[in-house]
Amino acid sequence: MPTIDFDQVKACIDVPPTAERLLSKCEKEIRFSVNLLLYPHGLVEADAYIVYHNTARGPGKGGLRIWPTVTAEHTRALAELMTWKTALVGVPFGGAKSGIALDPSALPGANKTAIIKEYVHMISSELMSGAYVPAPDLGSTASDMAVIYGETHRPESVTGKPPRVGGLPGRREATGYGVARIAALASEALLSQPINQARVAVQGFGNVGGWTCRFLAEQGARIVGVADLTGGVYREGGLPIDELSAYVAEKKGLAGFPGDAITNEQLLALDVDLLIPAAVESVIDEHNAGEVSARLIIEAANGPTTPAGEAVLARRGIPIVPDILANSGGVVASYVEWHQAKSGAMTKKEETYQTVAEQLEAAFSRVRSTVCSRRITHRVAAWVVAVDELIRTMRDRGWIPAQG
């Protein structure tokens, strides 16, 4: 997964050496083991991690990933990504991440709950102090966050909880809502095309991809192609998203839905206005970037485009709205939930959407202004805005000298 390129940032703004050193390494890493005797599996052993990249702006914020490929290195990269994301969209959180190297599908029901409880037990000091605030990520759910809350008894210790147990109305769909809002802004600004005239392909139909499709369809966009791990479907006239959602809920995948069956590779090559990778990282690389036919890419997943793939797209004139901007609606909503939990306030779904829209629109405006003034890519512009914000924050806190 790509990390920030300070050379490109320093070509645009002054980055003090002390700031670069602090932002080029993680503040703190905790490695531990989750070990439980579970029926019928026997002893389940899993490596687990918490990484704090930078907490200048506030508590470490980042999801709990439960997936077989979780590693310390990957957790570091995701924690760093959260640092840039929170700074870019202006929420007072730092960047962090945690992970457990397990296959969640192999531990259904009570066994997964037991794993979550053991995870809380192992890192109780981090959660009880408020230093780290987890949320759902790949392999974890709102119900898992409710388990964490049940162990800590502190509603602000975790976000992404179900609304009935102190969660935020609108939090579940906030990332998809934000992606759709950024897609509409980008379509207008970069393609001079209103979103209700856009043809869209989305890779991934989980929480992020599914809600992105719903919100884009509500705005009048035509979703012509969608794919997930099981397969994909294409309809030139547009896919009925409500029917598609009901089908996936029943069948657990897109395969077999009426329409032209397509593969994930074919979806990435569809001739559309907007391509939205909303599944996993590194799906667009130097091998397939030359086949991409979309006019604009909106990164709903974390790191879906490799640096080599991005170089190919740049040569072909295909712009990318980067992940730290496009998919940051979730962390904005997490801040609203965290604030609600600490204050005892109540928030309506429409208020959640409004806050997400306001923060993302402001961030998009700053990125676009930087793109136009510096003549750089949207990714580099997003880095520049985020790093500048972090430099100012670290000066405010006395972490770096006022002039160095």
Secondary structure, DSSP 8 states (H G I E B T S, - for coil): -----HHHHHTTS---HHHHHHHTS-SEEEEEEEEEEETTTEEEEEEEEEEEEE-TTSSEE--EEE-TT--HHHHHHHHHHHHHHHHHHT-S-EEEEEEE-S-GGGS-THHHHHHHHHHHHHTHHHHHTTSEE--B-TT--HHHHHHHHHHH--GGG-SS--GGGT--TTSTTHHHHHHHHHHHHHHHHHHS--GGG-EEEEE--SHHHHHHHHHHHHTT-EEEEEEETTEEEE-TT---HHHHHHHHHHHSSSTT-SSEEE-HHHHHT---SEEEE-S-SS-B-TTTGGG---SEEE--SSS-B-HHHHHHHHHTT--EE-HHHHTTHHHHHHHHHHHHHHHT----HHHHHHHHHHHHHHHHHHHHHHHHHHT--HHHHHHHHHHHHHHHHHHHTTSS-TT-
